[in-house]
């Protein structure tokens, strides 16, 4: 069933204290609700920013930090997507997106780990294996995290599973051309999946230290044909966009790349 969805992307900078980050979530969830959104997306690593120990803050999806996000979602009356860390095998964590509120409660573990540009996410993070698509307000919504956006097959799979919108939460690493790659990849994955892409990055910090990916901003929403429906700059802000999923049906009828693709 095609419908519309108003979604807000909260481009913020998470810090090192999970409790402080809950307050950031509360403030921006309320602003998104005031803007009329039914979903608010926060970046990857919202529980605690990269660049420091993450094993010590990891909690299960039924732990106190996730429950704090649930309480905010319930109080505000909105679905929240926020990056956190959950315990995994071999003294590692999973890089998890918590999706909760308005009758929805699930988690997606990042599949593709960022072992690139001198950073080895796999040293501390265990990969996920299962794509996630949920029904939110009558819209099929898929989920991905940061480095996932470089892998078209995941987004094609999400399209196969019926995703009309794919939410991407990121803490994108800075560097020459990286912001341009981020926005290009969001538009390309929209074309690959013939779905809307709502990609929320951490704002670019004033100072970046080491190789940890912290954020470059430029949160973006792309249509299934690659049209940019809204985009932020590098600084903190909120992007609110109305998505009409009727266009997904039209694009998939006229340009059925998911059906036409061949397996090699």
MIDOSE-1310 file (N, C-alpha, C; in nm, 2 decimals, decimal comma, always signed):
residues 264
xxxx	+0,08/-0,12/+0,00/+0,00/+0,00/+0,00/+0,09/+0,12/+0,00; +0,07/+0,21/-0,10/+0,15/+0,33/-0,11/+0,09/+0,44/-0,02; +0,18/+0,51/+0,04/+0,13/+0,62/+0,13/+0,24/+0,72/+0,13; +0,23/+0,82/+0,23/+0,33/+0,92/+0,24/+0,39/+0,91/+0,38
xxxx	+0,51/+0,96/+0,39/+0,58/+0,96/+0,52/+0,66/+1,08/+0,53; +0,64/+1,15/+0,64/+0,73/+1,27/+0,68/+0,84/+1,22/+0,77; +0,96/+1,25/+0,73/+1,08/+1,20/+0,80/+1,17/+1,31/+0,83; +1,23/+1,31/+0,95/+1,33/+1,41/+0,98/+1,47/+1,34/+1,01
xxxx	+1,57/+1,40/+0,95/+1,71/+1,36/+0,98/+1,77/+1,46/+1,07; +1,82/+1,41/+1,19/+1,88/+1,49/+1,29/+2,03/+1,48/+1,28; +2,09/+1,58/+1,21/+2,23/+1,58/+1,19/+2,30/+1,65/+1,31; +2,35/+1,56/+1,40/+2,40/+1,61/+1,53/+2,54/+1,55/+1,54
xxxx	+2,61/+1,59/+1,65/+2,74/+1,54/+1,69/+2,72/+1,47/+1,83; +2,74/+1,34/+1,83/+2,73/+1,26/+1,96/+2,86/+1,28/+2,03; +2,85/+1,27/+2,16/+2,97/+1,28/+2,25/+3,01/+1,15/+2,31; +3,09/+1,15/+2,41/+3,14/+1,03/+2,48/+3,05/+0,98/+2,59
xxxx	+2,96/+1,06/+2,63/+2,87/+1,01/+2,74/+2,73/+0,97/+2,69; +2,70/+0,85/+2,70/+2,57/+0,80/+2,66/+2,45/+0,88/+2,71; +2,46/+0,92/+2,84/+2,35/+0,99/+2,90/+2,33/+1,13/+2,84; +2,44/+1,19/+2,80/+2,43/+1,32/+2,73/+2,37/+1,30/+2,60
xxxx	+2,40/+1,20/+2,53/+2,35/+1,17/+2,40/+2,20/+1,14/+2,40; +2,15/+1,08/+2,51/+2,01/+1,07/+2,52/+1,93/+1,20/+2,53; +2,00/+1,30/+2,59/+1,94/+1,43/+2,60/+1,93/+1,50/+2,46; +2,03/+1,47/+2,38/+2,03/+1,52/+2,24/+1,92/+1,45/+2,16
xxxx	+1,90/+1,33/+2,18/+1,79/+1,25/+2,12/+1,66/+1,31/+2,16; +1,64/+1,33/+2,29/+1,51/+1,39/+2,34/+1,48/+1,53/+2,27; +1,58/+1,61/+2,27/+1,56/+1,75/+2,21/+1,52/+1,74/+2,07; +1,59/+1,66/+1,99/+1,56/+1,66/+1,85/+1,44/+1,57/+1,81
xxxx	+1,41/+1,47/+1,89/+1,29/+1,40/+1,87/+1,17/+1,49/+1,88; +1,17/+1,58/+1,98/+1,06/+1,67/+2,01/+1,05/+1,77/+1,89; +1,17/+1,82/+1,84/+1,16/+1,91/+1,73/+1,11/+1,85/+1,61; +1,14/+1,72/+1,58/+1,09/+1,65/+1,47/+0,94/+1,63/+1,48
xxxx	+0,89/+1,60/+1,60/+0,75/+1,59/+1,62/+0,68/+1,72/+1,59; +0,74/+1,83/+1,64/+0,68/+1,96/+1,61/+0,67/+1,99/+1,46; +0,77/+1,93/+1,39/+0,77/+1,95/+1,24/+0,67/+1,86/+1,17; +0,61/+1,78/+1,24/+0,51/+1,69/+1,18/+0,56/+1,56/+1,14
xxxx	+0,68/+1,52/+1,18/+0,74/+1,39/+1,13/+0,69/+1,28/+1,22; +0,68/+1,16/+1,15/+0,64/+1,04/+1,23/+0,77/+0,95/+1,25; +0,88/+0,99/+1,19/+1,01/+0,92/+1,21/+1,12/+1,02/+1,22; +1,21/+1,00/+1,31/+1,33/+1,09/+1,32/+1,45/+0,99/+1,32
xxxx	+1,55/+1,03/+1,24/+1,67/+0,94/+1,22/+1,79/+1,02/+1,28; +1,86/+0,95/+1,36/+1,99/+1,00/+1,42/+2,10/+0,92/+1,36; +2,22/+0,97/+1,37/+2,34/+0,90/+1,31/+2,38/+0,77/+1,37; +2,47/+0,71/+1,31/+2,54/+0,59/+1,36/+2,62/+0,64/+1,48
xxxx	+2,65/+0,55/+1,58/+2,73/+0,58/+1,69/+2,67/+0,70/+1,78; +2,54/+0,70/+1,78/+2,47/+0,80/+1,86/+2,48/+0,77/+2,01; +2,50/+0,65/+2,05/+2,52/+0,61/+2,19/+2,65/+0,67/+2,24; +2,75/+0,65/+2,16/+2,88/+0,71/+2,19/+2,96/+0,73/+2,06
xxxx	+3,03/+0,84/+2,05/+3,10/+0,87/+1,93/+3,22/+0,77/+1,91; +3,26/+0,76/+1,79/+3,39/+0,68/+1,77/+3,51/+0,77/+1,82; +3,62/+0,70/+1,82/+3,74/+0,77/+1,87/+3,78/+0,74/+2,01; +3,71/+0,65/+2,07/+3,74/+0,61/+2,21/+3,68/+0,47/+2,23
xxxx	+3,70/+0,42/+2,35/+3,65/+0,28/+2,38/+3,50/+0,27/+2,37; +3,46/+0,16/+2,29/+3,31/+0,14/+2,28/+3,27/+0,01/+2,35; +3,36/-0,08/+2,38/+3,32/-0,20/+2,44/+3,25/-0,18/+2,58; +3,31/-0,08/+2,65/+3,26/-0,05/+2,78/+3,12/+0,00/+2,79
xxxx	+3,07/+0,06/+2,68/+2,94/+0,12/+2,68/+2,83/+0,03/+2,62; +2,87/-0,08/+2,56/+2,78/-0,17/+2,49/+2,68/-0,22/+2,59; +2,55/-0,22/+2,54/+2,44/-0,28/+2,62/+2,35/-0,35/+2,53; +2,27/-0,45/+2,58/+2,18/-0,52/+2,49/+2,06/-0,43/+2,46
xxxx	+1,98/-0,48/+2,36/+1,87/-0,40/+2,31/+1,76/-0,38/+2,42; +1,77/-0,46/+2,52/+1,67/-0,44/+2,63/+1,74/-0,38/+2,75; +1,86/-0,31/+2,73/+1,93/-0,25/+2,84/+1,88/-0,11/+2,86; +1,95/-0,04/+2,96/+1,90/+0,09/+3,00/+1,91/+0,20/+2,90
xxxx	+2,01/+0,20/+2,81/+2,02/+0,31/+2,71/+1,91/+0,30/+2,61; +1,89/+0,18/+2,56/+1,79/+0,15/+2,46/+1,65/+0,18/+2,52; +1,63/+0,15/+2,65/+1,51/+0,18/+2,72/+1,49/+0,33/+2,73; +1,60/+0,40/+2,75/+1,59/+0,55/+2,75/+1,54/+0,60/+2,62
xxxx	+1,59/+0,55/+2,51/+1,54/+0,59/+2,37/+1,39/+0,55/+2,36; +1,36/+0,43/+2,41/+1,21/+0,39/+2,40/+1,12/+0,49/+2,48; +1,17/+0,53/+2,59/+1,09/+0,62/+2,67/+1,07/+0,75/+2,60; +1,18/+0,80/+2,54/+1,16/+0,93/+2,46/+1,06/+0,91/+2,35
xxxx	+1,08/+0,80/+2,27/+0,99/+0,77/+2,16/+0,84/+0,76/+2,21; +0,82/+0,70/+2,32/+0,68/+0,69/+2,37/+0,63/+0,82/+2,42; +0,71/+0,90/+2,49/+0,67/+1,03/+2,54/+0,64/+1,13/+2,43; +0,72/+1,12/+2,32/+0,71/+1,22/+2,21/+0,60/+1,17/+2,11
xxxx	+0,59/+1,04/+2,10/+0,49/+0,98/+2,00/+0,55/+0,98/+1,86; +0,67/+0,92/+1,85/+0,75/+0,92/+1,72/+0,83/+0,80/+1,72; +0,87/+0,75/+1,60/+0,96/+0,64/+1,58/+1,10/+0,70/+1,57; +1,19/+0,64/+1,65/+1,33/+0,69/+1,65/+1,42/+0,58/+1,60
xxxx	+1,52/+0,63/+1,51/+1,62/+0,54/+1,46/+1,75/+0,60/+1,52; +1,83/+0,52/+1,59/+1,95/+0,57/+1,65/+2,06/+0,46/+1,66; +2,18/+0,50/+1,63/+2,29/+0,40/+1,64/+2,34/+0,38/+1,78; +2,37/+0,25/+1,81/+2,42/+0,22/+1,95/+2,51/+0,10/+1,93
xxxx	+2,56/+0,05/+2,04/+2,65/-0,07/+2,04/+2,60/-0,17/+2,13; +2,59/-0,30/+2,08/+2,54/-0,41/+2,16/+2,65/-0,52/+2,18; +2,64/-0,60/+2,28/+2,75/-0,70/+2,30/+2,75/-0,80/+2,19; +2,87/-0,85/+2,15/+2,88/-0,95/+2,05/+2,99/-1,05/+2,09
xxxx	+3,03/-1,14/+2,00/+3,12/-1,25/+2,04/+3,27/-1,19/+2,04; +3,35/-1,28/+2,10/+3,50/-1,25/+2,10/+3,53/-1,11/+2,16; +3,46/-1,07/+2,26/+3,49/-0,94/+2,33/+3,47/-0,82/+2,23; +3,38/-0,84/+2,13/+3,35/-0,73/+2,04/+3,21/-0,69/+2,06
xxxx	+3,17/-0,59/+1,99/+3,03/-0,53/+1,99/+2,97/-0,55/+1,86; +2,84/-0,53/+1,85/+2,77/-0,51/+1,72/+2,74/-0,36/+1,71; +2,75/-0,31/+1,59/+2,72/-0,17/+1,55/+2,57/-0,17/+1,51; +2,48/-0,14/+1,60/+2,34/-0,17/+1,59/+2,26/-0,04/+1,57
xxxx	+2,16/-0,04/+1,48/+2,06/+0,06/+1,47/+1,94/+0,01/+1,55; +1,90/+0,09/+1,65/+1,78/+0,07/+1,73/+1,67/+0,15/+1,65; +1,56/+0,08/+1,63/+1,44/+0,13/+1,56/+1,33/+0,11/+1,66; +1,27/+0,22/+1,72/+1,17/+0,20/+1,82/+1,07/+0,31/+1,83
xxxx	+0,95/+0,28/+1,87/+0,84/+0,38/+1,88/+0,73/+0,35/+1,79; +0,61/+0,39/+1,84/+0,48/+0,38/+1,76/+0,46/+0,24/+1,72; +0,48/+0,14/+1,81/+0,45/+0,00/+1,78/+0,56/-0,07/+1,71; +0,68/-0,01/+1,69/+0,79/-0,07/+1,62/+0,90/-0,09/+1,72
xxxx	+0,97/-0,20/+1,72/+1,09/-0,22/+1,81/+1,18/-0,33/+1,75; +1,29/-0,29/+1,70/+1,38/-0,38/+1,63/+1,52/-0,33/+1,63; +1,61/-0,41/+1,59/+1,75/-0,37/+1,57/+1,81/-0,43/+1,45; +1,90/-0,35/+1,38/+1,98/-0,39/+1,27/+2,12/-0,38/+1,30
xxxx	+2,20/-0,49/+1,28/+2,34/-0,49/+1,30/+2,42/-0,47/+1,17; +2,50/-0,37/+1,17/+2,58/-0,33/+1,05/+2,65/-0,45/+0,99; +2,63/-0,47/+0,86/+2,68/-0,59/+0,79/+2,82/-0,57/+0,74; +2,85/-0,45/+0,67/+2,98/-0,42/+0,62/+3,06/-0,33/+0,71
xxxx	+3,17/-0,38/+0,76/+3,25/-0,31/+0,86/+3,36/-0,23/+0,79; +3,38/-0,11/+0,85/+3,47/-0,01/+0,79/+3,62/-0,04/+0,82; +3,68/-0,13/+0,74/+3,82/-0,16/+0,74/+3,89/-0,09/+0,63; +3,90/+0,04/+0,64/+3,95/+0,13/+0,53/+4,01/+0,26/+0,58
xxxx	+4,09/+0,32/+0,50/+4,15/+0,45/+0,53/+4,22/+0,45/+0,67; +4,28/+0,34/+0,70/+4,36/+0,33/+0,82/+4,28/+0,30/+0,95; +4,15/+0,27/+0,93/+4,06/+0,24/+1,05/+4,01/+0,10/+1,03; +4,02/+0,02/+1,14/+3,98/-0,12/+1,14/+3,86/-0,14/+1,23
xxxx	+3,74/-0,12/+1,18/+3,62/-0,14/+1,27/+3,61/-0,28/+1,31; +3,66/-0,38/+1,23/+3,64/-0,52/+1,27/+3,73/-0,56/+1,39; +3,82/-0,47/+1,43/+3,90/-0,50/+1,55/+3,81/-0,51/+1,68; +3,70/-0,43/+1,67/+3,62/-0,42/+1,79/+3,47/-0,45/+1,76
xxxx	+3,44/-0,46/+1,64/+3,30/-0,48/+1,60/+3,28/-0,61/+1,52; +3,18/-0,69/+1,55/+3,14/-0,81/+1,48/+3,03/-0,77/+1,38; +3,05/-0,83/+1,26/+2,95/-0,80/+1,15/+2,81/-0,86/+1,17; +2,71/-0,79/+1,13/+2,58/-0,85/+1,12/+2,56/-0,93/+1,00
xxxx	+2,45/-1,00/+0,98/+2,43/-1,08/+0,86/+2,29/-1,07/+0,80; +2,20/-1,01/+0,87/+2,06/-1,01/+0,82/+2,01/-0,87/+0,78; +1,96/-0,85/+0,66/+1,90/-0,72/+0,63/+1,77/-0,70/+0,71; +1,73/-0,58/+0,72/+1,61/-0,55/+0,80/+1,51/-0,46/+0,72
xxxx	+1,39/-0,50/+0,71/+1,28/-0,41/+0,65/+1,16/-0,42/+0,75; +1,11/-0,30/+0,78/+1,00/-0,29/+0,88/+0,89/-0,21/+0,81; +0,76/-0,23/+0,86/+0,65/-0,15/+0,83/+0,64/-0,04/+0,93; +0,65/+0,09/+0,88/+0,63/+0,20/+0,96/+0,53/+0,30/+0,90
xxxx	+0,42/+0,31/+0,97/+0,31/+0,40/+0,91/+0,27/+0,36/+0,77; +0,26/+0,23/+0,75/+0,22/+0,18/+0,62/+0,33/+0,18/+0,51; +0,45/+0,22/+0,54/+0,56/+0,23/+0,45/+0,66/+0,12/+0,48; +0,71/+0,05/+0,38/+0,82/-0,05/+0,40/+0,95/+0,02/+0,41
xxxx	+1,02/+0,02/+0,52/+1,14/+0,09/+0,54/+1,26/-0,01/+0,57; +1,37/+0,00/+0,49/+1,49/-0,08/+0,51/+1,59/+0,01/+0,59; +1,70/-0,06/+0,63/+1,80/+0,01/+0,72/+1,94/-0,04/+0,67; +2,03/+0,06/+0,68/+2,17/+0,04/+0,65/+2,25/+0,13/+0,74
xxxx	+2,38/+0,10/+0,75/+2,47/+0,18/+0,83/+2,60/+0,22/+0,76; +2,62/+0,34/+0,74/+2,75/+0,40/+0,70/+2,81/+0,32/+0,58; +2,92/+0,24/+0,61/+2,99/+0,18/+0,50/+2,91/+0,08/+0,42; +2,79/+0,04/+0,47/+2,70/-0,04/+0,39/+2,66/+0,03/+0,26
xxxx	+2,67/+0,16/+0,26/+2,62/+0,24/+0,14/+2,71/+0,22/+0,02; +2,83/+0,16/+0,04/+2,92/+0,13/-0,07/+2,89/+0,00/-0,14; +2,79/-0,07/-0,09/+2,76/-0,21/-0,14/+2,62/-0,22/-0,20; +2,61/-0,21/-0,34/+2,48/-0,20/-0,40/+2,39/-0,33/-0,37
xxxx	+2,46/-0,44/-0,36/+2,38/-0,57/-0,34/+2,29/-0,56/-0,22; +2,33/-0,50/-0,11/+2,25/-0,49/+0,00/+2,13/-0,41/-0,03; +2,14/-0,30/-0,10/+2,03/-0,21/-0,13/+1,93/-0,28/-0,23; +1,99/-0,36/-0,32/+1,90/-0,43/-0,41/+1,82/-0,54/-0,33
xxxx	+1,89/-0,60/-0,23/+1,82/-0,70/-0,15/+1,70/-0,63/-0,07; +1,73/-0,51/-0,02/+1,63/-0,44/+0,05/+1,51/-0,41/-0,04; +1,54/-0,37/-0,16/+1,44/-0,35/-0,26/+1,36/-0,47/-0,29; +1,43/-0,59/-0,30/+1,36/-0,72/-0,32/+1,26/-0,75/-0,20
xxxx	+1,30/-0,70/-0,08/+1,22/-0,73/+0,03/+1,11/-0,62/+0,05; +1,10/-0,54/-0,05/+0,98/-0,44/-0,06/+1,01/-0,31/+0,00; +1,14/-0,28/+0,04/+1,16/-0,15/+0,09/+1,13/-0,03/-0,01; +1,05/+0,06/+0,04/+1,02/+0,18/-0,04/+1,11/+0,30/+0,00
xxxx	+1,16/+0,29/+0,12/+1,25/+0,39/+0,18/+1,36/+0,31/+0,25; +1,49/+0,36/+0,23/+1,60/+0,30/+0,30/+1,66/+0,41/+0,38; +1,67/+0,39/+0,51/+1,73/+0,48/+0,61/+1,88/+0,44/+0,62; +1,97/+0,53/+0,61/+2,11/+0,51/+0,63/+2,16/+0,60/+0,74
xxxx	+2,21/+0,54/+0,85/+2,27/+0,62/+0,96/+2,42/+0,61/+0,95; +2,49/+0,72/+0,96/+2,64/+0,72/+0,94/+2,71/+0,81/+1,03; +2,84/+0,77/+1,05/+2,94/+0,86/+1,11/+3,06/+0,85/+1,01; +3,04/+0,93/+0,90/+3,12/+0,91/+0,78/+3,26/+0,97/+0,80
xxxx	+3,36/+0,90/+0,76/+3,50/+0,95/+0,78/+3,53/+1,07/+0,68; +3,60/+1,16/+0,73/+3,64/+1,28/+0,65/+3,76/+1,24/+0,57; +3,79/+1,33/+0,47/+3,91/+1,31/+0,38/+3,88/+1,37/+0,25; +3,98/+1,38/+0,16/+3,96/+1,44/+0,03/+3,85/+1,36/-0,05
xxxx	+3,75/+1,44/-0,10/+3,64/+1,38/-0,18/+3,54/+1,30/-0,10; +3,55/+1,28/+0,03/+3,46/+1,19/+0,10/+3,32/+1,24/+0,11; +3,30/+1,37/+0,13/+3,17/+1,43/+0,13/+3,10/+1,41/+0,00; +3,17/+1,43/-0,11/+3,11/+1,41/-0,25/+3,08/+1,27/-0,27
xxxx	+3,16/+1,18/-0,22/+3,13/+1,03/-0,24/+3,01/+1,00/-0,16; +2,99/+1,05/-0,04/+2,87/+1,02/+0,04/+2,74/+1,06/-0,03; +2,74/+1,18/-0,08/+2,61/+1,22/-0,15/+2,59/+1,14/-0,28; +2,70/+1,12/-0,35/+2,69/+1,04/-0,48/+2,64/+0,90/-0,45
xxxx	+2,70/+0,84/-0,35/+2,66/+0,70/-0,31/+2,51/+0,69/-0,27; +2,46/+0,79/-0,20/+2,32/+0,80/-0,16/+2,23/+0,80/-0,28; +2,27/+0,88/-0,38/+2,19/+0,89/-0,50/+2,20/+0,76/-0,58; +2,32/+0,70/-0,59/+2,34/+0,58/-0,66/+2,26/+0,46/-0,60
xxxx	+2,26/+0,45/-0,47/+2,19/+0,34/-0,41/+2,04/+0,36/-0,42; +1,99/+0,49/-0,44/+1,85/+0,51/-0,47/+1,82/+0,45/-0,61; +1,90/+0,47/-0,70/+1,88/+0,42/-0,84/+1,89/+0,27/-0,84; +1,99/+0,21/-0,76/+2,00/+0,07/-0,75/+1,88/+0,00/-0,70
xxxx	+1,82/+0,06/-0,60/+1,71/-0,01/-0,53/+1,57/+0,04/-0,57; +1,57/+0,15/-0,65/+1,45/+0,22/-0,69/+1,37/+0,25/-0,57; +1,43/+0,30/-0,47/+1,37/+0,34/-0,34/+1,42/+0,48/-0,30; +1,35/+0,54/-0,21/+1,40/+0,67/-0,15/+1,52/+0,63/-0,05
xxxx	+1,62/+0,71/-0,05/+1,73/+0,70/+0,04/+1,73/+0,82/+0,14; +1,72/+0,79/+0,27/+1,72/+0,90/+0,37/+1,85/+0,87/+0,45; +1,96/+0,95/+0,42/+2,09/+0,92/+0,48/+2,13/+1,03/+0,57; +2,14/+0,99/+0,70/+2,17/+1,09/+0,81/+2,31/+1,07/+0,86
xxxx	+2,40/+1,17/+0,85/+2,54/+1,16/+0,89/+2,55/+1,25/+1,02; +2,66/+1,22/+1,10/+2,70/+1,31/+1,20/+2,75/+1,44/+1,14; +2,72/+1,55/+1,21/+2,77/+1,68/+1,17/+2,93/+1,67/+1,17; +2,99/+1,76/+1,09/+3,13/+1,76/+1,09/+3,18/+1,83/+1,22
xxxx	+3,27/+1,76/+1,30/+3,32/+1,82/+1,42/+3,41/+1,94/+1,39; +3,43/+2,03/+1,49/+3,52/+2,14/+1,47/+3,66/+2,09/+1,46; +3,70/+1,99/+1,54/+3,83/+1,93/+1,53/+3,82/+1,78/+1,52; +3,90/+1,72/+1,43/+3,90/+1,58/+1,41/+4,04/+1,53/+1,44
xxxx	+4,04/+1,42/+1,53/+4,17/+1,36/+1,57/+4,18/+1,22/+1,53; +4,29/+1,17/+1,48/+4,31/+1,03/+1,45/+4,24/+0,99/+1,33; +4,22/+0,86/+1,32/+4,16/+0,80/+1,20/+4,01/+0,76/+1,22; +3,96/+0,79/+1,34/+3,82/+0,75/+1,37/+3,72/+0,83/+1,28
xxxx	+3,62/+0,76/+1,22/+3,52/+0,83/+1,14/+3,43/+0,91/+1,23; +3,42/+1,04/+1,21/+3,33/+1,12/+1,30/+3,22/+1,18/+1,23; +3,23/+1,22/+1,10/+3,12/+1,28/+1,03/+3,16/+1,40/+0,94; +3,09/+1,41/+0,83/+3,12/+1,52/+0,74/+2,99/+1,60/+0,71
xxxx	+2,88/+1,56/+0,78/+2,75/+1,63/+0,75/+2,69/+1,58/+0,62; +2,63/+1,68/+0,55/+2,57/+1,66/+0,42/+2,46/+1,55/+0,42; +2,38/+1,54/+0,53/+2,27/+1,45/+0,53/+2,18/+1,48/+0,41; +2,12/+1,37/+0,35/+2,06/+1,39/+0,22/+1,94/+1,29/+0,21
xxxx	+1,84/+1,34/+0,14/+1,73/+1,25/+0,09/+1,72/+1,25/-0,06; +1,72/+1,13/-0,12/+1,72/+1,11/-0,26/+1,60/+1,04/-0,30; +1,54/+1,07/-0,42/+1,43/+1,00/-0,47/+1,47/+0,88/-0,54; +1,38/+0,79/-0,58/+1,42/+0,66/-0,65/+1,49/+0,69/-0,79
xxxx	+1,48/+0,81/-0,84/+1,54/+0,84/-0,97/+1,67/+0,93/-0,94; +1,71/+0,94/-0,82/+1,84/+1,01/-0,79/+1,82/+1,16/-0,77; +1,70/+1,21/-0,77/+1,68/+1,35/-0,74/+1,70/+1,38/-0,60; +1,78/+1,49/-0,57/+1,80/+1,53/-0,43/+1,68/+1,61/-0,38
xxxx	+1,61/+1,56/-0,28/+1,49/+1,62/-0,23/+1,52/+1,71/-0,11; +1,64/+1,70/-0,06/+1,68/+1,79/+0,05/+1,82/+1,75/+0,09; +1,90/+1,85/+0,14/+2,04/+1,82/+0,18/+2,08/+1,93/+0,28; +2,16/+1,89/+0,38/+2,22/+1,98/+0,47/+2,37/+2,01/+0,44
xxxx	+2,42/+2,11/+0,51/+2,57/+2,13/+0,49/+2,64/+2,06/+0,60; +2,76/+2,10/+0,64/+2,84/+2,03/+0,73/+2,80/+2,05/+0,88; +2,72/+2,15/+0,91/+2,69/+2,19/+1,05/+2,57/+2,12/+1,10; +2,55/+2,12/+1,23/+2,43/+2,06/+1,29/+2,30/+2,12/+1,23
xxxx	+2,20/+2,04/+1,22/+2,07/+2,08/+1,17/+1,98/+1,97/+1,15; +1,86/+2,00/+1,11/+1,75/+1,90/+1,09/+1,69/+1,92/+0,95; +1,68/+1,80/+0,88/+1,63/+1,80/+0,74/+1,49/+1,72/+0,75; +1,38/+1,79/+0,71/+1,25/+1,72/+0,71/+1,20/+1,72/+0,57
xxxx	+1,16/+1,60/+0,53/+1,11/+1,58/+0,39/+0,99/+1,49/+0,39; +0,90/+1,53/+0,30/+0,78/+1,44/+0,28/+0,81/+1,35/+0,17; +0,79/+1,22/+0,19/+0,81/+1,11/+0,09/+0,68/+1,05/+0,05; +0,66/+1,06/-0,08/+0,54/+1,00/-0,14/+0,58/+0,87/-0,21
xxxx	+0,54/+0,76/-0,14/+0,59/+0,63/-0,20/+0,52/+0,58/-0,32; +0,41/+0,65/-0,36/+0,35/+0,62/-0,49/+0,44/+0,62/-0,60; +0,54/+0,71/-0,59/+0,64/+0,72/-0,70/+0,73/+0,60/-0,71; +0,74/+0,52/-0,60/+0,82/+0,40/-0,60/+0,75/+0,30/-0,70
xxxx	+0,62/+0,28/-0,68/+0,55/+0,19/-0,77/+0,57/+0,23/-0,92; +0,56/+0,36/-0,94/+0,57/+0,41/-1,08/+0,71/+0,38/-1,14; +0,81/+0,41/-1,06/+0,95/+0,39/-1,11/+0,98/+0,24/-1,13; +0,93/+0,16/-1,04/+0,96/+0,02/-1,05/+0,88/-0,05/-1,17
xxxx	+0,77/+0,02/-1,20/+0,70/-0,03/-1,32/+0,77/+0,01/-1,45; +0,81/+0,13/-1,46/+0,87/+0,19/-1,58/+1,02/+0,15/-1,59; +1,09/+0,13/-1,48/+1,23/+0,10/-1,48/+1,26/-0,01/-1,39; +1,22/-0,13/-1,42/+1,23/-0,25/-1,33/+1,36/-0,31/-1,32
xxxx	+1,46/-0,23/-1,27/+1,60/-0,28/-1,26/+1,61/-0,40/-1,16; +1,53/-0,40/-1,06/+1,53/-0,52/-0,97/+1,49/-0,65/-1,04; +1,39/-0,64/-1,12/+1,35/-0,76/-1,20/+1,44/-0,79/-1,31; +1,50/-0,69/-1,37/+1,58/-0,71/-1,49/+1,72/-0,76/-1,47
xxxx	+1,77/-0,74/-1,34/+1,91/-0,77/-1,32/+1,94/-0,91/-1,33; +2,06/-0,95/-1,37/+2,11/-1,08/-1,38/+2,20/-1,12/-1,27; +2,21/-1,24/-1,23/+2,30/-1,29/-1,13/+2,42/-1,36/-1,20; +2,54/-1,32/-1,16/+2,66/-1,38/-1,22/+2,74/-1,46/-1,11
